[in-house]
Amino acid sequence: MNSPYSNQPDQAFAAAQLALGLVTTGVFLARPLRPRMAQWGLLVAQWLAVEAMDVAGFFRAMTHGSHQMATFDVLAVSRVLVVISAALMGRLRLLPWVALAFGFLTWTTRSITDSEWELTALHAMFAPCTYALFATHQWRRPSEVSSLAAPALGRSPFRVDDAALAILAIVVGTLVAAFVLDGTVDSSDEWGYTYQAAVFAKGRVYGKVPPCLDAFRNFWIFWKDDRMFAQYQPGWPLFMAPFFWVRAEVLAGPVSFGLLAVAVARLGRRASAAVADSSVRAQRIGGLVAALSVIFANTMMINAGSRFPHVFVCALWAWAMEGACSAQDASSAGDPKRVRHAALVAGLALGFLGLTRGVELATLGLPIGLFSLQAVLRKKLRPMALVWAALPVALCLALLLVLSRLQVGRWFVLPYQLTEEFHAWAKMKTSAPPLNMVKWHVPMATGAYSWWPLAPSLGLAGLLPLLRSPERRLPFMLVLGSLLLLVYYASIEFGRGWDFGFGPRYQMPVIVPMAVGASALFTPIFLRTQRVGVGLVLAGMAYGVLRILPVTFPHNHDLLLRNDAPVRAARAAGLHHVIVKVTAGTWVYGPMDATRNLPIELYDNDVLLLGASGPQSLQCVRSHFPDRPIYKTAPGPGTDLTLTPE
C-alpha cells in the first residue's frame, strides 16, 4: 500500500497529520464557537488525534515503559473530549446520543488490527465535523445565502478564472510528465491505454497480432483471432487518440487535469455561494480554493502527468454534476435553450464516463440520475432535460458495444471479460472485507498524504453546512456517489493486501467532494480575513504540500527512470532500428511489462522491446526482423543499463 506512493510513508503521513492540525486550528480560531470551553476542547481533541502515535510514544518514554499507553488510548481521550465539547455546545441535549455513538465506535475499533494509521486518520475527522455542524448553526444567517449558487453553464462571469486555472493545471501536469515521470509510463496498465490510443489514432479499432507473439506479448493487451486490443474500455484511449495523432500523447493527462480544475472550480463556487454569500468575491474564492487544492495535490499532479484515466474520470463526474445543477438552475430561470445545453453537457460527461469505466458510471452516475429525476417530479427541471441528457449517454454506450463487438467478435462482451482467459489468477471475486482489510480500498492513511491539501476531514466538514443550504443537492450527489464507489471497491477481493501505482487511483473520485467541501469550509474564513486563522490555514496547506512532495516525487521519478532504462540505454548508445531484449534481473516488473511496443504494422518502432524469450522465440524474431540487430540489457551504474550484442 505504501509503494510506490512514497518510499518514506511514515514521514509523508506525519507531515499530512501535522498540516491538518495547523489548518483545523486556523479554522477553529477564525470562526470561534460558543462556549469557548467547547471550542478549546475540540482543538485539544484534534491535536490528540493527529499526533496520537507521538503522544503515546512520548508518554511511554517519560514513564520508562511502566505505563504501556497505546495509540488507541490517546484516540479514546480525543473521542471523549469531542463528546464533551458537543454536549456543551448542544447544552447537554445531545450528550446521550453522542456518547452512545462514540461508545459503539470504541467497541468497533478495538477489533480492528494492523490499522493504527487508518484509525488515527479517521479520528482526525471527528473534531472538524463536530465544529462544522455547530458553526453552521451558530454563524449562518439566512440573508447570507443566495437561492442560486452559481451562474448557469455558458454564462459564467468567471471565464478568465477558468481559463487561468485550466492553463495552470495543464502546465503543472506537463511539467510533472516531463520532469518527474520522464515522459514515459510506469506499468503495463498505462501501456495498454497507450497501445489502444495509438490504434485509434490510425483510424483502426484493433491492431494485428505480431509475429513471434510470445516475445512481444504485453500483459494487458489481448487478442482474438488476428485482432489485438487493450483490455480496457475505449473512452480514455479515444480521448488520447488526437494527442497521439500529433505525437503529443504526453499532453492528454494534463489537458484532462485542466478540465477537472475548471469543473471543480465551478462546483466550488456553488458551494461557497451557498454557505457564505452570492457575491462575485465569495464565489471567486470558493472556485480558487477548490481548483488550487486539486491542482497542487500530491498524487493528483503525478496522475495528471501519467497515462492513467483516473483524472479524466474525476473530470467527467464533476462536469456531469455541474451540468445537472446548471440544467435545474436554467429551468428555474425559464431558459429552455440553456437547459438543453446544460443537459447535453451532463449527458456527454456521463456517456463518456460509461465509455471509460462502467463501474464509475453505475456508482457515480446513479446519484446524478436520482437527483435529476426528483427535480423533474418536483417540477424544478423540465422533463425534456432528461431526454437531452439521455441522448449522448445512449450514443456512447452504443459506441462501446460496437467497438467491443469489433474487437472481441461477440456482442455484449467487453475486453475486460476476457481477463481470466489470459490471466487465470485475475478473478474478480467479491465479499465483505474483514475490518483490518478495509484500509486497502478505503485509503484513510495513504489518502491523507496522497491527496493533501485535499483531506477527508476538511472535505466532509465543509459538506455538512451545505446540507442546510439551497445547495444540498451537491452533498447528496457527492457523498452518495463516493460511498457507492468505495463500497464497491471494498467488496472486491482482488487487491486486498497489496497495491501499486500513483496513489489510490481507483478511489480518486473522492477528491471531488473533498475539493468542494474545502471551498465551503474555507470561503467564509477567507472572507472574514481573520489574520491568525487565515495565516494558520495557509501555512498548514503550504507546509503539507512542500513537505510531502520531497518524499514522493523523487521516488516516483527513480521508478520511471528504471522503467525507461532499456530505451534510454539505446538512445545513449546511438542505436537505431534495433531490438532490445530485456533480460531477467534488469527490469522492475515482469517480462510482459517490458514489451512496450506500438502496433508493429502501424508504426516504425525505432527500438523494439522483447521480454524474456527462449531460443525458439529469439530465432523467430531473427527470421522476421533480419535487418535489426539484437542487443540484450545488462546492469549498469545506478538506474542505467548497458547493452551488449545478443
C-alpha positions as CSV (number, residue, x, y, z in Angstrom):
1,M,0.0,0.0,0.0
2,N,2.9,2.4,0.6
3,S,4.9,1.8,-2.5
4,P,5.4,3.4,-4.9
5,Y,3.3,6.2,-3.4
6,S,6.3,7.1,-1.2
7,N,9.5,5.4,0.0
8,Q,9.1,7.2,3.3
9,P,5.4,6.8,4.0
10,D,5.8,7.4,7.8
11,Q,7.2,10.9,7.1
12,A,4.6,11.6,4.5
13,F,1.8,10.6,6.9
14,A,3.3,12.6,9.8
15,A,3.6,15.7,7.6
16,A,-0.1,15.4,6.5
17,Q,-1.3,15.0,10.0
18,L,0.7,18.0,11.3
19,A,-0.5,20.1,8.4
20,L,-4.1,19.0,9.2
21,G,-3.6,20.1,12.8
22,L,-2.4,23.5,11.7
23,V,-5.3,24.0,9.2
24,T,-8.0,23.0,11.7
25,T,-6.5,25.2,14.3
26,G,-6.8,28.1,11.9
27,V,-10.4,27.2,11.1
28,F,-11.4,27.0,14.8
29,L,-9.7,30.3,15.6
30,A,-11.1,32.2,12.6
31,R,-14.7,31.4,13.4
32,P,-14.9,30.7,17.2
33,L,-17.7,28.8,18.8
34,R,-19.7,29.3,21.9
35,P,-19.0,28.4,24.6
36,R,-15.2,28.9,24.3
37,M,-14.6,25.9,26.5
38,A,-16.1,23.7,23.9
39,Q,-14.0,25.2,21.1
40,W,-10.8,24.6,23.1
41,G,-12.0,21.1,23.9
42,L,-12.3,20.4,20.1
43,L,-8.9,21.9,19.5
44,V,-7.2,19.7,22.1
45,A,-9.1,16.7,20.8
46,Q,-8.0,17.4,17.2
47,W,-4.3,17.7,18.2
48,L,-4.5,14.5,20.2
49,A,-6.0,12.7,17.2
50,V,-3.4,14.0,14.6
51,E,-0.5,13.3,16.9
52,A,-1.8,10.3,18.7
53,M,1.1,8.0,17.9
54,D,3.7,10.6,19.0
55,V,1.7,11.4,22.2
56,A,1.6,7.7,23.1
57,G,5.3,7.3,22.4
58,F,6.2,10.3,24.5
59,F,4.1,9.1,27.5
60,R,5.8,5.7,27.3
61,A,9.2,7.3,27.2
62,M,8.5,9.6,30.1
63,T,7.3,6.7,32.3
64,H,10.2,4.4,31.1
65,G,7.7,2.0,29.7
66,S,6.0,1.4,33.1
67,H,2.7,2.5,31.6
68,Q,2.1,1.0,28.2
69,M,-0.1,3.7,26.7
70,A,-1.2,2.8,23.2
71,T,-2.3,5.0,20.3
72,F,-5.8,3.6,20.8
73,D,-5.8,5.1,24.4
74,V,-4.9,8.6,23.1
75,L,-7.6,8.3,20.5
76,A,-10.1,7.4,23.2
77,V,-9.3,10.5,25.1
78,S,-9.7,12.5,21.9
79,R,-13.2,11.0,21.4
80,V,-14.2,11.8,25.0
81,L,-13.2,15.5,24.5
82,V,-15.3,15.7,21.3
83,V,-18.3,14.2,23.2
84,I,-17.9,16.7,26.0
85,S,-17.5,19.7,23.6
86,A,-20.5,18.6,21.5
87,A,-22.6,18.3,24.7
88,L,-21.6,21.8,25.9
89,M,-22.5,23.4,22.6
90,G,-25.8,21.4,22.5
91,R,-26.4,22.3,26.1
92,L,-26.2,18.7,27.1
93,R,-29.2,17.7,25.0
94,L,-27.1,15.7,22.6
95,L,-24.9,14.1,25.3
96,P,-26.7,10.7,25.5
97,W,-26.8,10.2,21.7
98,V,-23.2,11.4,21.0
99,A,-22.0,9.2,23.9
100,L,-23.9,6.2,22.5
101,A,-22.4,6.7,19.0
102,F,-18.9,7.1,20.3
103,G,-19.3,4.1,22.6
104,F,-20.3,2.0,19.6
105,L,-17.3,3.4,17.7
106,T,-15.0,2.4,20.6
107,W,-16.3,-1.2,20.7
108,T,-15.9,-1.5,16.9
109,T,-12.4,0.0,16.5
110,R,-11.0,-2.3,19.3
111,S,-11.5,-5.2,16.9
112,I,-9.5,-3.5,14.0
113,T,-5.9,-4.6,13.9
114,D,-2.9,-3.5,11.9
115,S,-4.7,-0.2,11.1
116,E,-3.1,2.3,13.5
117,W,-2.6,4.9,10.8
118,E,-6.0,4.5,9.4
119,L,-7.7,4.8,12.8
120,T,-5.6,7.9,13.5
121,A,-6.7,9.5,10.2
122,L,-10.4,8.5,11.0
123,H,-10.3,10.2,14.4
124,A,-8.9,13.3,12.9
125,M,-12.3,13.8,11.2
126,F,-14.4,14.0,14.4
127,A,-13.4,17.4,15.7
128,P,-13.7,19.3,12.4
129,C,-17.0,17.7,11.6
130,T,-18.4,18.5,15.0
131,Y,-17.2,22.0,14.6
132,A,-18.8,22.4,11.2
133,L,-22.2,21.2,12.5
134,F,-22.3,23.7,15.3
135,A,-20.5,26.5,13.4
136,T,-23.2,26.3,10.7
137,H,-25.9,26.6,13.4
138,Q,-24.3,29.4,15.3
139,W,-23.0,31.6,12.5
140,R,-25.2,31.2,9.4
141,R,-27.7,33.9,8.7
142,P,-30.5,33.5,6.1
143,S,-29.5,36.8,4.5
144,E,-26.1,35.4,3.7
145,V,-27.3,32.7,1.3
146,S,-28.4,33.1,-2.3
147,S,-31.1,31.0,-3.8
148,L,-28.9,30.1,-6.8
149,A,-25.3,29.3,-6.2
150,A,-23.6,29.9,-9.5
151,P,-24.4,31.3,-12.9
152,A,-25.8,28.7,-15.4
153,L,-23.5,26.9,-17.7
154,G,-22.2,29.0,-20.5
155,R,-22.9,32.4,-18.8
156,S,-20.2,32.4,-16.2
157,P,-18.6,35.8,-15.3
158,F,-15.5,33.7,-14.3
159,R,-14.2,32.9,-17.8
160,V,-10.8,34.5,-17.1
161,D,-10.6,32.5,-13.8
162,D,-11.5,29.3,-15.6
163,A,-9.0,29.9,-18.4
164,A,-6.2,30.7,-16.0
165,L,-6.9,27.6,-13.9
166,A,-7.1,25.4,-16.9
167,I,-3.7,26.7,-18.2
168,L,-2.1,26.3,-14.8
169,A,-3.3,22.7,-14.4
170,I,-2.1,21.9,-17.9
171,V,1.3,23.4,-17.2
172,V,1.7,21.6,-13.9
173,G,0.6,18.3,-15.4
174,T,3.0,18.8,-18.4
175,L,6.0,19.6,-16.1
176,V,5.3,16.6,-14.0
177,A,5.0,14.4,-17.1
178,A,8.3,15.7,-18.5
179,F,10.5,16.0,-15.4
180,V,9.0,13.7,-12.8
181,L,7.7,10.9,-15.0
182,D,10.4,11.3,-17.7
183,G,7.7,11.3,-20.4
184,T,7.2,7.6,-20.1
185,V,4.8,5.1,-18.3
186,D,5.0,3.2,-15.1
187,S,3.3,-0.1,-15.8
188,S,1.7,-2.2,-18.5
189,D,-1.7,-0.7,-17.4
190,E,-0.6,2.6,-18.8
191,W,0.9,0.9,-21.9
192,G,-2.4,-0.8,-22.6
193,Y,-4.2,2.5,-22.8
194,T,-1.3,3.9,-24.9
195,Y,-1.4,1.0,-27.4
196,Q,-5.2,1.3,-27.9
197,A,-4.9,5.1,-28.3
198,A,-2.2,4.5,-31.0
199,V,-4.5,2.1,-32.8
200,F,-7.4,4.7,-32.7
201,A,-5.0,7.4,-33.9
202,K,-4.6,5.4,-37.1
203,G,-8.3,5.1,-37.6
204,R,-8.4,1.4,-36.6
205,V,-10.3,-0.4,-33.9
206,Y,-7.7,-3.0,-33.3
207,G,-4.2,-3.9,-34.3
208,K,-2.8,-7.1,-35.7
209,V,-1.2,-9.9,-33.7
210,P,2.6,-9.5,-34.2
211,P,4.8,-12.3,-35.4
212,C,6.6,-14.2,-32.6
213,L,3.8,-13.4,-30.1
214,D,5.5,-14.9,-27.1
215,A,8.4,-12.5,-27.5
216,F,6.2,-9.4,-28.0
217,R,3.3,-10.2,-25.7
218,N,2.2,-7.4,-23.3
219,F,0.4,-8.0,-20.0
220,W,-2.9,-6.2,-20.6
221,I,-3.1,-6.4,-24.4
222,F,-5.3,-9.3,-25.5
223,W,-6.2,-10.8,-28.9
224,K,-8.9,-12.8,-30.7
225,D,-8.0,-14.4,-33.9
226,D,-5.8,-11.8,-35.7
227,R,-7.2,-8.9,-33.7
228,M,-5.2,-7.3,-30.9
229,F,-6.6,-4.7,-28.5
230,A,-6.2,-3.5,-24.9
231,Q,-8.4,-5.0,-22.2
232,Y,-9.6,-1.5,-21.2
233,Q,-12.8,0.3,-22.2
234,P,-12.2,2.7,-25.1
235,G,-13.2,6.1,-23.6
236,W,-9.8,7.2,-22.4
237,P,-7.9,5.9,-25.5
238,L,-10.4,7.7,-27.7
239,F,-9.6,10.9,-25.7
240,M,-5.9,10.3,-26.1
241,A,-6.1,9.5,-29.8
242,P,-6.0,13.1,-31.1
243,F,-3.0,13.8,-29.0
244,F,-1.3,10.6,-30.2
245,W,-2.1,11.5,-33.8
246,V,0.1,14.6,-33.4
247,R,2.6,12.6,-31.3
248,A,1.9,14.7,-28.2
249,E,0.3,11.9,-26.1
250,V,2.0,13.2,-23.0
251,L,-0.5,16.1,-23.1
252,A,-3.6,14.0,-22.8
253,G,-3.3,13.7,-19.0
254,P,-2.5,17.4,-18.4
255,V,-5.5,18.5,-20.6
256,S,-7.8,16.3,-18.6
257,F,-6.4,17.9,-15.5
258,G,-7.3,21.3,-16.9
259,L,-10.9,20.0,-17.5
260,L,-11.0,18.8,-13.9
261,A,-9.7,22.1,-12.5
262,V,-12.4,24.1,-14.2
263,A,-15.2,21.7,-13.2
264,V,-14.3,21.6,-9.5
265,A,-13.9,25.4,-9.6
266,R,-17.5,25.8,-10.8
267,L,-18.8,23.4,-8.2
268,G,-16.7,25.2,-5.5
269,R,-18.4,28.5,-6.5
270,R,-21.8,26.9,-6.0
271,A,-20.7,25.7,-2.5
272,S,-19.2,29.0,-1.4
273,A,-22.3,30.9,-2.6
274,A,-24.5,28.6,-0.6
275,V,-22.6,28.9,2.8
276,A,-21.2,32.4,2.5
277,D,-22.8,34.8,0.1
278,S,-23.5,35.1,-3.6
279,S,-21.0,37.9,-4.3
280,V,-18.5,37.6,-7.0
281,R,-15.7,37.8,-4.4
282,A,-17.1,34.9,-2.4
283,Q,-17.6,32.7,-5.5
284,R,-14.2,33.6,-6.8
285,I,-12.6,32.5,-3.5
286,G,-14.6,29.3,-3.5
287,G,-13.6,28.4,-7.0
288,L,-9.9,29.1,-6.4
289,V,-9.8,27.1,-3.2
290,A,-11.4,24.1,-4.9
291,A,-9.3,24.2,-8.1
292,L,-6.0,25.0,-6.5
293,S,-6.4,22.3,-3.9
294,V,-6.8,19.8,-6.7
295,I,-4.0,21.2,-8.9
296,F,-1.4,21.0,-6.1
297,A,-2.5,17.8,-4.5
298,N,0.5,15.4,-4.4
299,T,-0.5,12.4,-6.4
300,M,-3.1,14.3,-8.4
301,M,-0.1,16.0,-10.1
302,I,1.5,12.7,-10.7
303,N,-1.6,11.1,-12.2
304,A,-2.1,14.2,-14.3
305,G,1.3,13.5,-15.9
306,S,0.6,9.8,-16.4
307,R,-1.5,8.0,-18.9
308,F,-3.9,6.6,-16.4
309,P,-7.6,7.6,-16.9
310,H,-8.5,8.4,-13.4
311,V,-8.1,12.2,-13.6
312,F,-10.3,12.1,-16.7
313,V,-12.9,10.1,-14.7
314,C,-12.9,12.7,-11.9
315,A,-13.3,15.5,-14.5
316,L,-16.3,13.7,-16.2
317,W,-18.0,13.2,-12.8
318,A,-17.5,16.8,-11.9
319,W,-18.8,18.1,-15.2
320,A,-21.8,15.7,-15.1
321,M,-22.8,17.2,-11.7
322,E,-22.2,20.8,-12.9
323,G,-24.3,20.1,-16.0
324,A,-27.2,18.6,-13.9
325,C,-27.1,21.6,-11.5
326,S,-27.0,24.1,-14.3
327,A,-29.9,22.5,-16.1
328,Q,-32.0,22.8,-13.0
329,D,-31.0,26.5,-12.5
330,A,-31.7,27.3,-16.1
331,S,-35.1,25.5,-15.8
332,S,-36.0,27.7,-12.8
333,A,-35.0,30.8,-14.8
334,G,-37.2,29.7,-17.7
335,D,-34.4,29.4,-20.3
336,P,-35.1,26.2,-22.3
337,K,-32.0,26.8,-24.5
338,R,-29.7,26.8,-21.5
339,V,-31.5,23.8,-20.1
340,R,-30.8,21.9,-23.3
341,H,-27.1,22.9,-23.4
342,A,-26.5,22.0,-19.7
343,A,-28.3,18.7,-20.1
344,L,-26.2,17.8,-23.1
345,V,-23.0,18.6,-21.1
346,A,-24.2,16.3,-18.3
347,G,-25.2,13.6,-20.7
348,L,-22.0,13.8,-22.7
349,A,-19.9,13.6,-19.4
350,L,-22.0,10.6,-18.2
351,G,-21.8,8.9,-21.6
352,F,-18.1,9.2,-21.8
353,L,-17.9,8.0,-18.2
354,G,-19.7,4.8,-19.2
355,L,-17.4,4.6,-22.3
356,T,-14.4,4.8,-20.0
357,R,-15.3,2.9,-16.8
358,G,-18.7,1.2,-16.5
359,V,-18.4,0.8,-12.7
360,E,-17.9,4.5,-12.2
361,L,-21.0,5.3,-14.4
362,A,-23.1,3.0,-12.2
363,T,-21.8,4.2,-8.9
364,L,-21.1,7.9,-9.5
365,G,-23.8,8.4,-12.1
366,L,-26.7,6.9,-10.1
367,P,-27.0,9.9,-7.6
368,I,-27.0,12.3,-10.5
369,G,-29.8,10.4,-12.2
370,L,-31.8,10.3,-8.9
371,F,-31.3,14.0,-8.3
372,S,-32.5,14.8,-11.9
373,L,-35.5,12.5,-11.6
374,Q,-36.7,14.0,-8.4
375,A,-36.2,17.5,-9.8
376,V,-38.5,16.6,-12.7
377,L,-41.1,15.1,-10.4
378,R,-41.0,18.3,-8.2
379,K,-41.3,20.4,-11.4
380,K,-37.9,22.0,-10.8
381,L,-36.5,20.6,-14.1
382,R,-38.0,20.4,-17.5
383,P,-38.7,16.7,-18.5
384,M,-37.0,17.3,-21.8
385,A,-33.8,17.8,-20.0
386,L,-33.7,14.1,-19.3
387,V,-34.2,13.3,-22.9
388,W,-31.4,15.6,-24.0
389,A,-29.1,14.1,-21.4
390,A,-30.1,10.5,-22.3
391,L,-29.1,11.0,-26.0
392,P,-25.3,11.3,-25.6
393,V,-25.4,8.6,-22.9
394,A,-27.2,6.2,-25.3
395,L,-24.8,7.1,-28.2
396,C,-21.7,6.5,-26.0
397,L,-23.0,3.2,-24.7
398,A,-23.9,2.1,-28.3
399,L,-20.4,3.0,-29.4
400,L,-19.0,0.9,-26.5
401,L,-21.0,-2.1,-27.7
402,V,-20.0,-1.7,-31.3
403,L,-16.3,-1.2,-30.6
404,S,-16.3,-4.2,-28.2
405,R,-18.1,-6.3,-30.8
406,L,-15.5,-5.4,-33.5
407,Q,-12.6,-6.3,-31.1
408,V,-13.9,-9.4,-29.3
409,G,-16.1,-10.7,-32.0
410,R,-19.2,-11.2,-29.8
411,W,-21.9,-8.9,-28.8
412,F,-22.2,-7.7,-25.2
413,V,-18.7,-9.0,-24.3
414,L,-16.2,-6.4,-23.2
415,P,-12.4,-7.0,-23.4
416,Y,-12.4,-6.8,-19.6
417,Q,-14.4,-10.0,-19.6
418,L,-11.6,-11.9,-21.3
419,T,-9.1,-11.2,-18.5
420,E,-9.4,-14.7,-16.9
421,E,-8.7,-16.3,-20.3
422,F,-5.3,-14.7,-20.4
423,H,-4.6,-14.5,-16.6
424,A,-6.4,-17.2,-14.7
425,W,-5.4,-15.7,-11.3
426,A,-7.1,-12.4,-12.0
427,K,-10.5,-13.3,-10.7
428,M,-12.8,-10.5,-9.6
429,K,-14.5,-12.1,-6.6
430,T,-16.5,-10.1,-4.1
431,S,-17.0,-10.5,-0.4
432,A,-17.4,-8.4,2.7
433,P,-13.9,-7.4,3.8
434,P,-12.5,-8.1,7.2
435,L,-12.3,-4.9,9.3
436,N,-8.5,-4.9,9.2
437,M,-8.6,-5.1,5.4
438,V,-10.9,-2.2,4.7
439,K,-7.9,0.1,4.6
440,W,-6.8,-1.3,1.2
441,H,-9.8,0.2,-0.6
442,V,-10.8,3.0,1.8
443,P,-7.5,4.8,1.9
444,M,-7.7,6.9,5.1
445,A,-3.9,6.8,5.7
446,T,-2.4,6.8,2.3
447,G,-5.2,9.2,1.2
448,A,-4.1,11.5,3.9
449,Y,-0.8,12.3,2.2
450,S,-1.6,11.2,-1.3
451,W,-4.1,14.0,-1.8
452,W,-3.0,16.7,0.5
453,P,-4.1,19.6,0.7
454,L,-7.3,17.7,0.0
455,A,-8.3,15.8,3.2
456,P,-11.3,13.7,4.0
457,S,-11.8,15.5,7.3
458,L,-11.8,19.0,5.8
459,G,-13.9,17.9,2.8
460,L,-16.6,16.3,5.0
461,A,-16.6,19.2,7.4
462,G,-17.3,21.6,4.5
463,L,-20.0,19.4,3.0
464,L,-22.0,19.3,6.3
465,P,-23.1,23.0,6.2
466,L,-24.3,22.5,2.6
467,L,-27.0,20.2,4.0
468,R,-28.7,23.2,5.5
469,S,-28.3,25.4,2.3
470,P,-30.1,25.6,-1.1
471,E,-27.2,23.6,-2.5
472,R,-28.0,20.4,-0.5
473,R,-28.1,18.7,-3.9
474,L,-24.3,18.8,-4.1
475,P,-23.6,16.8,-0.9
476,F,-26.3,14.4,-1.9
477,M,-24.6,13.6,-5.3
478,L,-21.0,13.8,-3.9
479,V,-21.4,11.8,-0.8
480,L,-23.7,9.1,-2.2
481,G,-21.6,8.7,-5.3
482,S,-18.4,8.4,-3.2
483,L,-20.0,5.9,-0.8
484,L,-21.2,3.7,-3.6
485,L,-17.8,3.7,-5.2
486,L,-15.9,2.9,-2.0
487,V,-18.3,0.1,-1.1
488,Y,-17.9,-1.5,-4.5
489,Y,-14.1,-1.4,-4.4
490,A,-14.1,-2.6,-0.8
491,S,-16.1,-5.6,-1.8
492,I,-13.6,-6.7,-4.3
493,E,-11.1,-9.3,-3.1
494,F,-8.6,-8.5,-5.8
495,G,-6.1,-6.0,-4.5
496,R,-6.5,-6.6,-0.8
497,G,-3.1,-6.7,0.9
498,W,-1.2,-5.0,-2.0
499,D,-1.3,-2.1,-4.2
500,F,0.8,-0.2,-6.7
501,G,0.5,2.8,-8.9
502,F,0.5,6.6,-8.4
503,G,-1.6,6.8,-5.2
504,P,-5.0,5.2,-4.5
505,R,-6.1,5.6,-8.2
506,Y,-9.4,3.7,-8.1
507,Q,-10.7,5.8,-5.2
508,M,-9.6,9.1,-6.8
509,P,-13.1,10.4,-7.5
510,V,-13.4,11.2,-3.8
511,I,-11.1,14.2,-4.3
512,V,-14.1,16.0,-5.9
513,P,-16.2,16.1,-2.7
514,M,-13.1,16.9,-0.8
515,A,-12.4,19.9,-3.0
516,V,-16.0,21.2,-3.0
517,G,-16.1,20.7,0.8
518,A,-12.9,22.6,1.2
519,S,-14.3,25.6,-0.7
520,A,-17.4,25.6,1.5
521,L,-15.2,25.4,4.7
522,F,-12.6,28.0,3.8
523,T,-14.5,30.6,1.9
524,P,-16.3,32.1,5.0
525,I,-13.0,32.2,6.8
526,F,-11.1,33.9,4.0
527,L,-14.0,36.4,3.6
528,R,-13.6,37.4,7.3
529,T,-9.8,37.9,6.8
530,Q,-9.1,37.0,10.4
531,R,-5.3,37.2,10.2
532,V,-4.3,34.5,12.7
533,G,-6.8,31.9,11.5
534,V,-6.2,32.6,7.8
535,G,-2.5,32.6,8.3
536,L,-2.6,29.2,10.0
537,V,-4.8,27.7,7.3
538,L,-2.5,28.9,4.5
539,A,0.7,27.9,6.4
540,G,-0.7,24.4,7.1
541,M,-1.7,24.0,3.4
542,A,1.7,25.1,2.2
543,Y,3.6,23.1,4.8
544,G,1.9,19.8,3.8
545,V,2.4,20.3,0.1
546,L,6.1,21.3,0.4
547,R,6.9,18.6,3.0
548,I,5.2,15.7,1.2
549,L,6.5,16.4,-2.3
550,P,10.2,15.6,-1.5
551,V,9.2,12.1,-0.1
552,T,7.1,11.2,-3.1
553,F,8.2,12.8,-6.3
554,P,11.9,11.7,-6.2
555,H,10.8,8.1,-5.5
556,N,8.4,8.0,-8.4
557,H,11.0,9.7,-10.7
558,D,13.6,7.0,-9.9
559,L,11.0,4.3,-10.6
560,L,10.1,5.8,-14.0
561,L,13.8,6.0,-14.9
562,R,14.3,2.3,-14.1
563,N,11.2,1.5,-16.2
564,D,12.5,3.5,-19.2
565,A,16.1,2.3,-18.8
566,P,16.2,0.0,-21.9
567,V,15.1,2.7,-24.3
568,R,17.4,5.3,-22.7
569,A,20.3,2.9,-23.0
570,A,19.6,2.5,-26.7
571,R,19.5,6.3,-27.2
572,A,22.7,6.8,-25.2
573,A,24.5,4.3,-27.4
574,G,23.2,6.0,-30.5
575,L,21.4,2.8,-31.6
576,H,18.5,3.0,-34.2
577,H,16.3,0.4,-35.8
578,V,17.3,-2.2,-33.2
579,I,15.7,-4.9,-31.0
580,V,16.5,-4.8,-27.3
581,K,15.9,-8.0,-25.2
582,V,15.1,-7.1,-21.6
583,T,16.8,-9.8,-19.6
584,A,15.9,-11.0,-16.1
585,G,17.4,-9.0,-13.3
586,T,17.5,-5.7,-15.2
587,W,13.8,-4.9,-15.0
588,V,11.5,-3.7,-12.2
589,Y,8.5,-5.8,-13.3
590,G,7.9,-9.0,-15.2
591,P,8.9,-9.7,-18.9
592,M,5.4,-9.0,-20.2
593,D,5.6,-5.5,-18.8
594,A,8.8,-4.7,-20.7
595,T,7.3,-5.1,-24.2
596,R,6.1,-1.6,-24.7
597,N,5.9,-1.5,-28.5
598,L,3.4,0.4,-30.6
599,P,1.5,-1.7,-33.1
600,I,4.3,-3.0,-35.3
601,E,2.2,-3.0,-38.5
602,L,1.2,0.7,-38.0
603,Y,4.3,2.3,-36.5
604,D,8.0,2.1,-37.1
605,N,9.3,1.4,-33.6
606,D,12.9,2.6,-33.6
607,V,13.6,0.3,-30.6
608,L,11.6,-2.9,-30.4
609,L,11.5,-4.3,-26.9
610,L,11.4,-8.1,-26.2
611,G,10.5,-9.7,-22.9
612,A,12.3,-12.8,-21.6
613,S,12.4,-15.2,-24.5
614,G,13.8,-18.7,-25.1
615,P,15.9,-19.8,-28.1
616,Q,12.9,-20.6,-30.3
617,S,11.3,-17.2,-29.8
618,L,14.6,-15.5,-30.4
619,Q,15.1,-17.4,-33.6
620,C,11.6,-16.4,-34.7
621,V,12.4,-12.8,-34.1
622,R,15.7,-13.0,-36.1
623,S,13.8,-14.6,-39.0
624,H,11.1,-11.9,-39.1
625,F,13.3,-8.9,-38.5
626,P,16.6,-9.8,-40.2
627,D,17.6,-6.2,-40.7
628,R,17.5,-5.4,-37.0
629,P,20.5,-6.2,-34.8
630,I,19.5,-7.6,-31.3
631,Y,21.0,-6.4,-28.1
632,K,20.4,-7.5,-24.5
633,T,20.4,-5.5,-21.3
634,A,22.9,-5.8,-18.5
635,P,23.0,-3.9,-15.2
636,G,24.8,-0.5,-15.3
637,P,25.5,2.3,-12.8
638,G,22.5,3.5,-10.8
639,T,19.3,3.2,-12.8
640,D,21.1,2.9,-16.1
641,L,21.6,-0.2,-18.2
642,T,24.2,-1.2,-20.7
643,L,23.5,-3.0,-24.0
644,T,25.6,-5.8,-25.5
645,P,25.0,-7.7,-28.7
646,E,22.9,-10.9,-28.4
